Amino acid sequence: MKPIKFRREKTKAVVGEIQDYFCEEPDQDIGSIPAEMLMRFFTERMGAYFYNRSLYDIQELLRARMDSVRDDVFTLDQPTKHLR
């Protein structure tokens, strides 16, 4: 599995969200309730970043596979007497 990498602007956005969260919630002792809040925070506000990144990765994979399939189909082309 490739490591997850974000473009610089996306990284800045995620870091800003985390900074905002800890600015709003300065409690450093993380018990079960604060841990659940942090989980909810990542689910609600960060989940879309990870979800979208996975969609971009899937699109790239599908594009590469379709290019390969297209190349394979062209190898099946039979010679004819007429020009195309």
Buried (B, 14 or more C-beta within 10 A) or exposed (E): EEEEEBEEEEEEBBEEBBEEBEEEEEEEEEEEEEEEBBEEBBEEBBEEBBEEBEEEBEEEEEEEEEEEEEEEEEEEEEEEEEEE
